[in-house]
Amino acid sequence: MTWSLGYLPPRQPELLDALFLAAGRSLHLANAFEEKCRWMVRCINLVEMHESDVEIVMDDDGMITNLPVDKMLAATLNHLTGKISTSGEIMDSLRRATRARNFIAHEGASVGHISVVRERHILAHVRRLRSAVLDLAEGDNIVSQWGFHFEEPRQFLPQDLIESYPQMIDGWVFGHFGDLLEEEAVDPAATKL
């Protein structure tokens, strides 16, 4: 292992740029998903504090500072699903979204040293990233619907947005790859450098 950037130029500069753009956009979505989950928990906590039998003698700032400390994403989602009735299918989607968020955050742009990584390895990694982003989009779609109900309780859910959300996310994150990702998946054993 040497420096992350060295004297040797990237072997696949355009493809790496495309990967790093997709990884950055994926990370934005992962961070937004996590923040949205935390926001929902804070809102639920505020409502519970307000509706509790305990007489609260504090102003709004005091209530906010006395809210429980933020948790990690898995704990936050467990708290959310404990307060909102969910099916096993939704729970599975949220677990996949949590794993996807972790993959994106920790491995989303990790393809090895850029001066030696080959096209097939980059494309195999982008396909894994794409799968994670689609899992994240599914979970984000669920949590976004909950948030919409919370903010707009008298409005109907925007069904057209809900139905097109995964495709919108996929196009925004991976659209610049064109047909490169539509080719037959590469055997992971063949991607070793």
C-alpha positions as CSV (number, residue, x, y, z in Angstrom):
1,M,0.0,0.0,0.0
2,T,1.3,3.4,-1.0
3,W,-0.2,6.8,-1.3
4,S,-3.8,7.1,-2.6
5,L,-2.6,9.4,-5.4
6,G,0.9,8.9,-6.8
7,Y,3.0,9.5,-9.9
8,L,1.1,7.0,-12.1
9,P,-2.0,8.3,-13.8
10,P,-5.4,6.5,-13.4
11,R,-5.7,3.6,-15.8
12,Q,-9.4,4.4,-16.5
13,P,-9.8,8.1,-15.8
14,E,-13.2,8.6,-17.5
15,L,-14.7,5.5,-15.9
16,L,-13.3,6.4,-12.5
17,D,-14.8,9.9,-12.8
18,A,-18.2,8.3,-13.5
19,L,-17.8,6.0,-10.5
20,F,-16.8,8.8,-8.2
21,L,-19.7,11.0,-9.4
22,A,-22.1,8.0,-8.7
23,A,-20.5,7.3,-5.4
24,G,-20.8,11.0,-4.3
25,R,-24.5,11.2,-5.3
26,S,-25.1,7.8,-3.6
27,L,-23.5,9.2,-0.4
28,H,-25.7,12.3,-0.5
29,L,-28.7,10.0,-0.7
30,A,-27.5,7.8,2.1
31,N,-26.8,10.8,4.3
32,A,-30.2,12.3,3.5
33,F,-31.9,9.0,4.3
34,E,-30.2,8.8,7.7
35,E,-31.0,12.4,8.5
36,K,-34.7,11.8,7.5
37,C,-34.9,8.9,9.8
38,R,-33.4,10.9,12.7
39,W,-35.8,13.8,12.0
40,M,-38.8,11.4,12.1
41,V,-37.6,10.0,15.5
42,R,-37.2,13.6,16.8
43,C,-40.7,14.5,15.7
44,I,-42.2,11.4,17.3
45,N,-40.3,12.1,20.5
46,L,-41.6,15.7,20.5
47,V,-45.2,14.5,20.0
48,E,-44.8,11.9,22.8
49,M,-43.4,14.6,25.2
50,H,-46.2,16.9,24.3
51,E,-48.9,14.3,24.8
52,S,-47.4,12.7,27.9
53,D,-49.2,12.9,31.2
54,V,-46.2,14.6,32.8
55,E,-46.7,18.3,33.1
56,I,-43.9,19.9,31.1
57,V,-42.8,23.2,32.4
58,M,-40.3,24.3,29.7
59,D,-40.3,26.2,26.5
60,D,-39.9,24.8,23.0
61,D,-36.1,25.2,23.2
62,G,-36.1,23.3,26.5
63,M,-38.1,20.5,25.0
64,I,-35.7,20.2,22.0
65,T,-32.6,20.1,24.2
66,N,-34.2,17.4,26.4
67,L,-34.9,15.1,23.5
68,P,-33.0,11.8,23.5
69,V,-29.6,11.8,21.9
70,D,-29.5,10.7,18.2
71,K,-28.8,7.0,17.6
72,M,-27.1,5.1,14.9
73,L,-29.3,4.4,11.8
74,A,-30.2,0.8,12.8
75,A,-31.3,1.9,16.3
76,T,-33.2,4.9,14.8
77,L,-35.1,2.7,12.4
78,N,-35.9,0.2,15.2
79,H,-37.3,3.1,17.2
80,L,-39.3,4.3,14.2
81,T,-40.8,0.9,13.4
82,G,-41.6,0.5,17.1
83,K,-43.8,3.6,16.8
84,I,-45.2,3.0,13.4
85,S,-47.1,-0.1,12.4
86,T,-45.1,-1.9,9.8
87,S,-45.3,-5.2,7.9
88,G,-42.5,-7.8,7.7
89,E,-41.9,-6.7,4.1
90,I,-41.4,-3.1,5.1
91,M,-39.1,-4.2,7.9
92,D,-37.0,-6.2,5.3
93,S,-36.9,-3.2,3.0
94,L,-35.7,-1.0,5.8
95,R,-33.0,-3.5,6.9
96,R,-31.8,-3.7,3.3
97,A,-31.7,0.1,3.1
98,T,-29.6,0.2,6.3
99,R,-27.1,-2.3,4.9
100,A,-27.1,-0.4,1.6
101,R,-26.4,2.9,3.5
102,N,-23.5,1.2,5.3
103,F,-22.1,-0.2,2.0
104,I,-22.4,3.2,0.3
105,A,-20.8,5.1,3.2
106,H,-17.9,2.7,3.7
107,E,-17.3,1.1,0.4
108,G,-19.1,3.1,-2.3
109,A,-16.0,4.5,-3.9
110,S,-13.6,1.7,-2.9
111,V,-12.2,0.1,-6.1
112,G,-8.5,-0.2,-5.2
113,H,-5.6,1.9,-6.4
114,I,-6.7,4.1,-9.3
115,S,-3.5,3.6,-11.3
116,V,-4.1,-0.1,-11.7
117,V,-7.8,-0.8,-11.4
118,R,-9.3,-2.3,-14.6
119,E,-12.5,-1.5,-16.4
120,R,-14.2,-4.8,-15.6
121,H,-13.5,-4.4,-11.8
122,I,-14.8,-0.8,-11.9
123,L,-18.0,-1.9,-13.7
124,A,-18.5,-4.8,-11.3
125,H,-18.2,-2.4,-8.4
126,V,-20.6,0.1,-9.9
127,R,-23.1,-2.7,-10.3
128,R,-22.8,-3.6,-6.6
129,L,-23.2,0.1,-5.8
130,R,-26.3,0.3,-8.0
131,S,-27.9,-2.6,-6.2
132,A,-27.2,-0.9,-2.9
133,V,-28.6,2.4,-4.2
134,L,-31.8,0.7,-5.3
135,D,-32.2,-0.9,-1.9
136,L,-31.6,2.5,-0.3
137,A,-34.2,4.2,-2.6
138,E,-36.8,1.6,-1.6
139,G,-36.2,2.3,2.1
140,D,-36.1,6.0,1.5
141,N,-39.3,5.9,-0.3
142,I,-41.0,4.2,2.7
143,V,-39.6,6.7,5.2
144,S,-40.4,9.6,2.9
145,Q,-44.1,8.5,2.8
146,W,-44.1,8.5,6.6
147,G,-42.6,11.9,6.7
148,F,-45.1,13.2,4.2
149,H,-48.0,11.9,6.3
150,F,-46.4,13.6,9.4
151,E,-46.0,17.0,7.6
152,E,-49.1,16.9,5.5
153,P,-51.7,14.7,7.3
154,R,-54.6,16.0,5.2
155,Q,-52.9,15.5,1.8
156,F,-52.9,12.4,-0.4
157,L,-49.6,10.8,-1.0
158,P,-48.1,11.7,-4.4
159,Q,-48.5,8.3,-6.0
160,D,-46.7,9.3,-9.2
161,L,-43.6,10.3,-7.2
162,I,-43.8,7.1,-5.1
163,E,-44.0,4.9,-8.1
164,S,-41.3,6.7,-10.1
165,Y,-38.9,7.3,-7.2
166,P,-36.6,4.3,-7.7
167,Q,-36.2,5.1,-11.4
168,M,-35.6,8.7,-10.6
169,I,-32.8,7.8,-8.2
170,D,-31.3,5.3,-10.6
171,G,-31.2,7.8,-13.4
172,W,-29.7,10.6,-11.3
173,V,-27.0,8.4,-9.8
174,F,-26.2,6.1,-12.7
175,G,-27.7,7.7,-15.9
176,H,-24.3,9.0,-17.0
177,F,-23.0,5.4,-17.5
178,G,-25.4,4.9,-20.4
179,D,-25.5,1.2,-21.5
180,L,-22.3,0.2,-19.7
181,L,-24.2,-1.2,-16.7
182,E,-26.8,-3.0,-18.8
183,E,-24.3,-5.5,-20.1
184,E,-24.2,-9.0,-18.6
185,A,-22.9,-8.9,-15.0
186,V,-19.2,-9.7,-14.6
187,D,-18.3,-12.8,-12.6
188,P,-17.0,-11.5,-9.3
189,A,-14.2,-14.1,-9.3
190,A,-13.0,-12.7,-12.7
191,T,-12.7,-9.2,-11.3
192,K,-9.6,-9.8,-9.2
193,L,-6.7,-7.6,-10.2
